[in-house]
Amino acid sequence: MLTGNSPLEQLVPNLPTIASWEVDPVVLEGVEMLQAQFEVAARNIERFLPPALHPTIPPLGQWSCWDVPDSPWGPFRLAQFRLSCRSGARPRAFLLGSMIDNEDAQKNLSSKWGLTATHADIEFLRNYDAAEFQVAAADQLAIDVKLRNPESLAISDLQLFASMHGANTPSGLRLVQFDPTYEVHRTERYLPTIDHFNANAWHREGIEPVYAVTAWGAHSTIHLPNIRFVCRPDIDAFRGTESVQDA
């Protein structure tokens, strides 16, 4: 069985710190979401994951973007780049990088849920016939995703998996299970293309998207709950998963 083989500190050199598990849940209303998933080419894919996680075969890169019109920290746009994996037997996605355009939202997502992000300019467009998002940071275009030919998709067909984020926590260095719940009001599927991808901008040299797999858009209410589970990054999730309630 393949397992990740890189220390979490190496994968996430600027680890966020969650000072307390006591967090007030947040509800984000009227969020427009886009996600494109591609099979990726990467030699030794295990080097992009910590030992607690197992890569999927084939490996899949997920690029998603939230357009949040209002929040306790003001409007923001958040782009995430994740790698498909398993935590024990459960499907998960490991956060390889994220970018955001609101400093206050950036600080709160990092300190309360362990979702660290760098500042970026994010363009987001979702029309009746097409959608796209574009992310640029430090004068570099990081990604440009275009979605075409929308078709209605049943809400029940949309599958969303929890993410695993590295963070310093009250329990020590851990993988944090970030598991929002979604009230989806409308969704479509698309045909995706990536017109530009700069692995260096994400600090993930060696990953290249090669085959489109799925893409969808949704109008949703997103609930950011308390963290429930964390996992030691250095051993398998069967032994290393911990309940925050027991901490």
C-alpha positions in Angstrom: 0.0 0.0 0.0 1.4 3.4 -1.0 1.7 6.0 1.8 3.0 9.5 1.9 6.7 9.9 2.7 7.3 13.6 3.4 7.3 15.2 6.8 4.3 17.5 7.3 6.7 20.4 8.3 8.3 20.0 4.9 5.0 19.9 3.0 3.6 22.9 4.9 6.6 25.1 5.9 4.5 27.9 7.2 2.2 25.9 9.5 -0.8 27.8 11.0 -1.5 27.7 14.7 -4.9 26.8 16.1 -4.8 28.1 19.7 -8.1 26.7 20.9 -10.7 24.1 19.8 -13.5 26.5 21.0 -14.6 28.2 17.9 -18.0 29.8 17.1 -19.4 28.1 13.9 -19.8 30.4 10.9 -22.5 30.3 8.2 -21.6 31.6 4.8 -24.7 32.5 2.7 -25.1 32.7 -1.0 -21.7 31.2 -1.9 -20.9 30.5 -5.6 -18.6 27.5 -5.9 -16.6 26.1 -8.8 -14.4 23.0 -8.8 -12.4 21.3 -11.5 -10.7 17.9 -11.0 -7.9 16.6 -13.2 -5.7 13.5 -13.3 -2.2 14.8 -12.6 1.2 13.6 -13.7 3.7 13.5 -10.9 6.7 11.3 -10.3 6.7 9.8 -6.8 3.3 11.2 -5.9 3.9 10.0 -2.3 6.3 12.9 -1.8 3.3 15.3 -1.8 1.6 13.6 1.2 2.6 12.9 4.9 2.8 9.3 6.1 -0.7 9.4 7.6 -2.3 9.6 4.1 -2.4 7.3 1.1 -2.4 8.6 -2.5 -5.1 7.5 -4.9 -4.3 5.8 -8.1 -4.6 7.7 -10.4 -3.8 10.8 -8.4 -6.3 13.6 -8.9 -5.7 17.4 -8.4 -8.7 19.4 -7.3 -8.8 23.2 -8.0 -11.8 24.9 -6.4 -12.9 28.5 -5.8 -15.4 30.1 -3.5 -17.0 33.4 -4.1 -18.3 34.5 -0.8 -20.5 37.7 -0.9 -20.6 38.2 2.8 -19.0 36.8 6.0 -18.1 38.0 9.5 -14.9 39.2 7.9 -16.4 40.8 4.7 -16.6 39.4 1.2 -13.8 37.2 0.0 -12.7 34.7 -2.7 -10.8 31.6 -1.8 -9.0 29.3 -4.2 -7.8 25.8 -3.0 -5.5 23.3 -4.6 -5.9 19.8 -3.1 -4.6 16.3 -3.9 -6.9 13.3 -3.6 -6.0 10.8 -1.0 -7.3 8.5 1.7 -7.2 8.8 5.4 -7.5 5.1 6.5 -10.3 3.9 4.3 -12.0 7.3 3.9 -11.6 9.5 0.8 -10.1 12.8 1.6 -8.2 15.7 -0.1 -4.9 17.0 1.2 -4.5 20.8 0.9 -1.4 21.6 -1.2 -2.0 25.3 -1.3 -4.7 28.0 -1.1 -5.0 31.7 -1.9 -7.4 34.3 -0.7 -8.1 38.0 -1.3 -9.2 39.2 2.1 -6.6 39.5 4.9 -9.2 39.4 7.8 -10.7 36.2 6.4 -7.2 34.8 5.8 -6.3 35.2 9.5 -9.6 33.7 10.8 -9.6 30.7 8.6 -6.0 30.0 9.5 -6.3 30.5 13.3 -9.7 28.7 13.7 -9.7 26.0 11.1 -6.1 25.6 10.1 -6.7 26.7 6.5 -3.7 28.8 5.7 -3.7 30.9 2.5 -1.5 33.4 0.8 -2.8 36.7 -0.5 -3.8 36.7 -4.2 -5.9 38.5 -6.8 -8.8 36.2 -7.7 -11.2 36.6 -10.6 -14.4 34.7 -10.5 -17.2 34.5 -13.2 -20.2 32.3 -13.3 -22.8 32.9 -16.1 -25.6 30.9 -17.6 -23.4 29.5 -20.4 -19.9 29.3 -18.8 -17.8 29.9 -15.7 -14.1 30.5 -14.9 -11.7 31.5 -12.2 -8.2 32.9 -12.4 -5.7 33.3 -9.5 -2.6 35.5 -9.5 -0.1 35.9 -6.7 3.2 37.8 -6.4 2.8 38.9 -10.1 2.5 35.3 -11.2 -0.6 33.7 -12.8 -1.1 30.6 -10.7 -4.0 29.1 -12.5 -6.7 29.9 -15.1 -9.6 27.5 -15.2 -12.4 27.7 -17.7 -15.7 25.7 -17.5 -18.0 25.3 -20.5 -21.2 23.5 -21.6 -23.1 23.5 -18.4 -25.7 20.8 -17.8 -28.1 20.5 -14.8 -26.9 18.2 -12.2 -28.9 16.6 -9.4 -27.9 18.0 -6.0 -27.8 14.4 -4.7 -25.1 13.6 -7.3 -22.6 16.1 -5.9 -20.0 14.5 -3.6 -17.9 16.6 -1.4 -15.1 15.2 0.7 -13.4 16.6 3.8 -10.0 18.2 3.5 -6.9 17.5 5.6 -4.8 20.6 6.6 -1.5 20.7 8.5 -1.5 22.9 11.6 0.0 23.3 15.1 -2.9 22.6 17.4 -3.7 22.2 21.2 -3.0 18.5 20.6 0.3 19.2 18.9 1.3 19.0 15.2 -1.6 17.5 13.5 -3.6 17.0 10.3 -6.8 18.8 10.8 -10.0 17.4 9.3 -11.7 20.4 7.7 -15.3 19.3 7.1 -17.8 22.0 6.2 -21.4 21.1 5.5 -23.1 22.4 2.4 -26.7 23.3 1.6 -26.6 23.2 -2.1 -29.4 25.1 -3.9 -28.4 24.7 -7.5 -25.6 22.8 -9.3 -24.3 22.2 -12.8 -21.6 20.1 -14.3 -19.2 21.4 -16.9 -16.4 20.5 -19.3 -13.2 21.9 -17.8 -10.0 23.2 -19.3 -6.9 24.6 -17.5 -5.6 27.3 -19.8 -2.6 28.0 -17.5 -1.1 26.3 -14.4 2.1 27.4 -12.7 3.2 24.7 -10.2 5.9 27.1 -9.0 3.3 29.6 -7.8 1.8 26.9 -5.6 5.3 25.7 -4.5 4.5 22.2 -5.9 7.1 21.7 -8.6 6.6 18.4 -10.4 2.8 18.3 -10.5 1.1 18.8 -13.9 -2.7 18.4 -14.7 -3.1 16.2 -17.7 -6.6 14.7 -18.1 -9.9 16.4 -17.2 -12.1 14.2 -14.9 -15.0 16.3 -13.6 -16.1 19.9 -13.0 -19.1 21.4 -11.3 -20.5 24.7 -10.0 -22.9 25.2 -7.2 -24.8 27.9 -5.4 -24.7 27.0 -1.7 -24.8 27.9 2.0 -21.6 26.7 3.7 -21.5 25.9 7.4 -18.0 26.0 9.0 -18.3 23.9 12.1 -16.0 23.1 15.0 -13.1 20.8 14.2 -14.1 17.3 15.3 -11.1 15.1 14.3 -7.4 15.4 13.9 -4.7 12.9 12.9 -1.1 12.5 13.7 0.8 13.1 10.5 3.6 10.6 11.1 1.6 7.3 11.4 -1.4 5.8 9.6 -4.8 7.2 10.3 -6.1 3.9 11.7 -3.8 4.5 14.7 -3.4 8.2 14.6 -6.9 9.6 14.3 -8.0 11.5 17.4 -11.3 13.0 18.5 -11.0 16.7 19.5 -13.7 16.1 22.2 -11.3 13.6 23.9 -8.4 16.1 23.8 
